[in-house]
Amino acid sequence: MPEVDELMVKVNPILAGSGIPLADRSFDLQHFALVDATPSAGVVMLRYTR
């Protein structure tokens, strides 16, 4: 997915099943770097950029 240049992921500290896939097709997360992690109200917002 070359059109994606930033990811914002909300992490909830709950384990329920296998989770929801980030993308439907092949997606290489190695090209992204974590630039921010903000805790808020029991969740963590993660921001990744290329």
Buried (B, 14 or more C-beta within 10 A) or exposed (E): EEEEEEBEEEEEEEEEEEEEEEEEEEEEEEEBEEEEEEEEEEEEEBBBEE
